[in-house]
Amino acid sequence: MNYLLIFPIVFPILAGALLALIGFKNRRGRNIYLLITSVINSLLILFVIMNSEKIGEFHLLDIGKGLPIVLEADGLGKIFAGLIALLWPIAVSYALEYMVHEGGENVFYTFYLITYGITCGIAFSENLLTLYVFYEFLTLVTLPIVMHGMKEKNIAAGRKYVLYSIGGAAFAFIGMVFVLNSAGSTDFVYGGLFRAFLTGTEASVLRIIFVMTFFGFGVKAAIFPLHGWLPSASVAPTPVTALLHAVAVVNCGAFAIIRVIYYIFGTDLLYGTWAQNLCVIMSVITIIYGSSMALKEQHFKRRLAYSTISNLSYMLFGASLMTPEGLTGGLAHFVFHGIIKITLFFVAGIVLCKYEKAYVDEIYGYGRKMKVTFGAFTIAGLALMGVPPTIGFSSKWQLLTGAAESGGVLGTVGIIAILISAVLTAIYIFSLIFRAYFPGAGFNMDTIADIKDPGPLMKVPLIVLSIIIIFLGVFSSPLIDYISKVAEGLI
């Protein structure tokens, strides 16, 4: 039964390849194919999650002596896979209406489906080698959709993306080689592989390697100063940027860092050392930097991109506290931010796609005409600020609790950073909401008389996501309890 682990990975990859071979000319037929394929794969993921104990691990292949590619659905992987299964079909539905005006849809959807499978591979990786292989494939399959349209700005963004990614991959590769040489394995083991190397020269060297690996994977998690590719990638079609900022790339970076801290090097080796201090400090700096740049940025999607940079480091901060409480907060934000941010990007994409408005000063009065669209934006914006009873409040509360319980200077600094970021977030989100709903006494509403909500393929995802944001905010306890057990190594 363990072979079932390969299905959620291989199925969308083969479906994407088949799409390229068929070359659908009928849009309706292709849309049905894409929706059915994405839903089936989400069901496959859910089946694996629900039967993970029976399924166990699956040894896929060996790429060399002592270098196995192995799949397993452990507690942490199931959290990530569940988020993927939830958001991907929603993103596909949105893309079906959005991509009509972009062109090159068959090529786009080919890589969009393949990316689904590769991301699942990262979630279900049983060891660092397997994660690294899928991680590198992720760069390759997302590059064409970042560059979709092949305009000069898309090519420049793709070049920047791949250069940053290759640099990060080099550092992560060095870290993986040291891990394999020192531990003789790259298997994920809660508590780490180096409990016998807690003092002496070996421990000092391992901490240096950890920091190198942290920043290597931190490229995709957009930690300062390795964040530059992310705002540039906002030129990609919104179905791409929505998944880049919510699931497929940036969360993979955060996920890999959590794996490295808790399942490879271990908190016993890192806690209270300069290596931990550096990771917490850089996370805090990124939280403030991202929020500050978002407040300054006037381009709608780039503002949200800088917001993502900030919120990714909420996750890294929680993980870098190296306590179960901190990890619980980081993982809660890992899940909830993905839902929030994909909703916000969907709204920005609708305004851009339907009315070619890319800047925040161009949406005056739109909230009164696009009631569903900006209603969803308002709900997601309140969640991003951490207003109860939304999911944003739940995750930020867990982060603040984890920081307070960790004590010390770093915990206090983190709390201050999160509170400052919350104030900045309120300003840059409310400024958008006010423009949309309160254009001012002198504004002529006749100038936007033709503005309206998009069709059902875009509108329904916004409604579904808005309901999820509120529902999981009110009934977050079961999920938080599960996450806390994963953070404690019990699942």
N, C-alpha and C positions, 0 to 999 in steps of 0.2 A: 504493500500500500504506500510505501515511502516514495514511489515514483510519481505520486500525485503532486508532489512539490514542484515538479518541473512544468506542470501544465500552465499555471498562471504566468510563467515566464515565456515559454515557447509559443503558446497559443496566440498572443497578440503579435509576436514577431512574425510568425507564419502568416497571420491575417494581414499584416502590413505588406509582406512580400507578395501575397496573393493579390492584394489591391493594386500593387504596382504592375503585376503581370496582366491583370484583367483590364486595367485602365478604363474604369467606368466612364461612360459618356453621358449616362442618364443620372442626373443629380439625385433624383428621388431614390433610385435603386442604391446608389452609393450611401446616401444618408441612412437608409434602413440597415444596410450592411454594417456601417460604423456603429450605429446605436446598439444593434444586436450583439456585435462583437465585444464592445466595451462592457455591456451589461453582463454577458456571459462570463467575461474574465473577472469581473467583480464578484460574481457568484462563485467562481472557482476559488478566488482568494478567501472569501468568507467560509467556504467549505474547508479549506486548509486550516484556517484559524480555529474553527470549531472542532476539528478532529486532529489537531496538532500532536496530541499525546499518542494517538494510535499510529499516526503517520511516521513520527520519528524523523531521522535525518536521511538524506539521500546523497550518496557518493556519486557525483556526476562523472568526473574523470580526474586523471592525474596529468598535470602538465610537465611533470618532472619528478624525480625521486624525492619523496617527502613533500610534494607540493600538490595536495589534493584540492579539487574544487568541490565543495560540499554545501548542501542546502539544508536548512533547518528552520522551523517556525518556532522560535523561542518567544518569551514574553515581550521583549523589546521589539523584535521583528514584527510581532503581531500588531503592536500599536501602530507602527509605520504602515504596514500592509493594510490595516483597516482604514487608515486615512486615505491611502491611495484608492482603495476600492470605493470609498464614498465619493471622492471628488472627481475621479476620471470620467465616469459617464456624464456627470453634470457638465464638465468642461467640454466634452465632445458635443453635447446638445447645443451649447452656446456657440461652439466653433462652426456648426453647420450653417448658421445664419450669418455669422461674422465673415467667414471666408469667401462668401459669394463675391464680394467686391475686391478680393485680393488676387484671385487667379491662381493657377498652378495647384489646384486643390488635390489632385491625385498624389502628387509628390509630397505635398504637405502632410496629408493624412497617412501616407505610408510611414513616414518617420514619426508621426504622432503616435501611431499604434505601436511601433517598435519601441519607442521610449517608454510606453506603458510596461512592456515586458522587462526591459532592462531595469527600470526602477523597482519592480517586484524582485528582481534578482538581488538588488542591494538589500532590500528588506529581509529576504530569506537567506542571506549569507551566513554560513556557520563559522567562518573564520575570516581573518583579515585578508588573506590572499584572494578568496572568492569575492569579498567586498571590493577589493582594489580592482579586480578584473572588470567587474560590472561597472564600477565607478568610472573607469577609463572608457568603456564602451558608451557610457552615458554622455560623455563629452562629444564623442564622434557622432552619435545619432541626434543630439540636440543642436549641433552646429548648423546643419542644413535648415532647420526650422527657425533658428535665430537669424540666419541670412536670407530667409524666404523673400523672394521678390528681387534679390540681387541688386538692389539700389546701392549707391555708393555708401550711404550711411549704414545699411545693413551689413555690407561687406566689412566696413571698418569695425562695426560692433562685433561681428563674428571673429575677425582677426584678433581683437582685444580679448574676447572671451577665451579663445583657444590658447593664446599666449599665457594668460593668467593661469588657465587650467593646467597647461603643460608644466609651468613652473611649480605649481602646487603639487602636481602629481610626482614630480621629481623628488621633492622633499618627503612626501608620503612614502614613496618607494624606498628611499634610503632608510626610513624608519622601519618599514616592513622587513627589510633585509636584516637589520640589526636585531629585530625581535626574533626572527627565525634563527639567526645564528646564536643568540643568547639563550633562548628558551627551547629551541628545537621544534617549535610548533607555532602556528599563528591562530590556533583555536580560540574561540571566544569562551572565556571562563570568568564568571562573575567573581570579582576580587582580584583578577589579574593573573599573570603568569610568572610574576617575579617576587613572590613572597620570600624566596630564599636570598634575595639581593637587596635587602633594605638598608644596608650600611656599606661603607667603604667606597672604593674607587668605582666598582661596578655600578653601585646605585647612582653615583654622581654622573657617570656616563649615560646611564639609562634615562636620567632626568633631562639631559641635554637632547637625547634622541626623542624623548616624548615631546618636548617643546617644538622640535623640528617637525614632528609628525602632526602636532596640533595645528601649526600654522600651514602645513601642507594641505590638510583637509579643510583648514579655515578659509582657503581661497573661495571654495564654493559656498561656504557659510558667510562670505563677504565680511570678514572681520577686518577692521582698520589695521594697517593701511592697504590691505589686499582686496579692497571692495570695488575698485574702479570699474571693473567689467560690468557690474550689475546695473547701474543707471544707464550705461551705454546700451545694454541689451534691451532696454525699453522700446527701442525702435522696431523690434520684432512684432508680428501680429499679436494682438491681445490674448488670444487663446494660448499662445506660447508664453508670454510674460506672466499671465495668470498662473500657469503651472510652474514656471521657473521660480516664481516668488512664493508659491504656496506649497508645492510638493516636490516636483521632479528634480530640481538641482539644489536649491539652497537648503532644503530640508535634508537632502542626502549628505550635504556637508556637515550639518549639525548632528545627524544620526551617526556618521562616521566618527566624529569627535567623541560622542558619548560612548561608542564602542571602544575607542582607544583608551579613554580614561578609566572606565569601569570594568572592561572585559579583557584588556591587554596589559596595560601597565599597572593598574590597580591603585586604589586610593591609599593603601598602606605605604606605598613607595612615594607618593606625591604629596599627601596631605601635610600642610604646614611648611612646605619647602618653597624655595624661590620659584620653582617651576609652577606651582599652584598660584603663588602670588602674581606672577607675570600673566597667567591666563585670566585671572579675575580682573586685574587692572586693565588689560587690553579689552576685555569684554565691556567693562564699565565705560571706558573711553569711547568705544564704538556705539554704546547705547546713547550717550549724549551727542556724539558727533552726528549720528544718523538722524536723530530727532531735530537737531539744529539745522541740518541741511534740508530736511523736509520742509521746515518752516520757511526757509529762504527760497526754495524752489517754486517756480511759477508754472512749470510744465506739469500737467495733471498726472501722467503716468510716472514721470521721474520723481515727483513728490512722493508717490506711493512706493517707488523703488527705494528711496532713502529711508522711508518708514520701515521697509522690510529689513534694511541693513541694521537699523536700531533693534528691531524686534527679534532678529536672529540672535543677537548678542544677549537678549533676555534669556534665551535658551542656554547659550554658552555660559552665561554667568551662573545660572542655576546648576548646570553640570559641573562647573569649575569650583563650586563650593565643596564638592566631593563629600556630600552627606546625603543620606536617603531623602531628607526633606528638601534639600536643594534640587536634587535630581527629579523629585516628584513635580516641583514647580516648573523646571525646565521642560519636562516631557508634557506636562499639561499645556504649556504655552506652545510647544511643538505642534500639538494637535489643534488647539483652538485658534492659534494665529493662522494656520493654513486655511481654515474655514473662513475666517474674517477677511484675510487678504485676497483670496480668490474672488470674494464678493465685491470688494472695493475695485479691483482691477476690471471685473466684468462691467461695472458701471462706467468707469473711465473709457473702456473700449467701446461701449455703446455710443457714448457721446462722440467719440472720434470716428467710429465706423459710419454712423447714421448722418452726422451733421458736421464732420470734419472740424470739430472743436477740440484743440489739444491743450489749451491753457486754462488756468483756473479763472481768469478774468473774462472768459467767454461763455460762462454757464449761468449768467444772471437770469433768474426767472425760470430756469429749466425744471426746478423741483415742482413748480405749479402745473407744468404741462406733462411731465414724466413722473406721474405719481408713484407707480410701482418701482421704477428705476431708482429714483432718489429716496423713496421710502426704504428700499433695501440698503442704499448707501448710508442713510441715517442710522439704521439699526446696526450695521457693521461698523460705522464710525464710532458709535457709542460703545460698542464692544471693544474696539481698539483702544479707546480711552480707559476702559476698565470700569464702565458704569454698570452697576447691578440692575437687573438680574441676568446680564448677558454672560457669555462664556469668557469674555475678556476679564471680567471681574474675578471669575473663579481661578483662572491661571495666574493672574497677577497677585491675587491673595496668597496663593500657594508659594509663589516666588518670594514675596515679602515675608511670609511666615518662615520659609526656609532660611532666608538671610538673617532674620532675627534670631532664630534658634542656633545658627552657626556661631553667632557672637563675634567678638573681635572687631578689628578695624575694617577688614575687608567686607564683612557682612554689613556694617554700618554704611560704608561708602556705597555699597551696592543699593541699599535702601534709598539713600539720598539720590543716586543716579536714576533709579526707577521713578521716584516721585518727580524729579525734574523733567524726565522724559514724558511723564503723564501730563504735566502742565503744557509742555510744548506740543504734545499730541493733540490735546484739547484745542489749542490755538489753531494748528494747521488743518484740523478736521472741521472745526466749527466755522472757520473762515470759508470753507467750501459749502457747508450747509447753509450758512447765511446768504451767500451769493445765490444759491439755487432757489431759496424760498423767499428771501426778502431783498429784491433787486433795488429797492429805493423808490422814493416818491416820484422821481423824475424819469423813471424807466418806462418806456413804451412797450407794453406787452404785445402790441400788434406786430412787433418785429420778430417775435417767436411764435406767431399764430400757428405755424405748421408743425411745431415740435410736438412729438408724441412718443409714447412708449414703443419699444420694438415689438417684433412678432413673438409668438409663443415659445419658439426655440431658445430665445434669449430671456424672455420674461419669466417663464416657468422656473428655470434654474435660480433666478434671483429670489423668487418666492420660497422655493424649497430651502435655500441657504439661509434666508431670514428666519424661517421657522426653526431650523436647526440651531441657529445662534441663540435664540431665546430658549428653546426647549432644553438644550444641553446646559444652558446657564442655570435654569431652574432645577433641573434634575442631573446635576453634574456628579453627585456623590458616588454612584456606582462606578463611573469611569475613573474618578479620582482615586477611589479605593483600589481599583485594579492597577492603576499607574503606580500607586505607592507600594504595592506588593512587588511590582517589577523593579522599582527603585531599591527595594530592600533585598533583592535577589531571591525572592520567594517563588517567583514564576519564571 
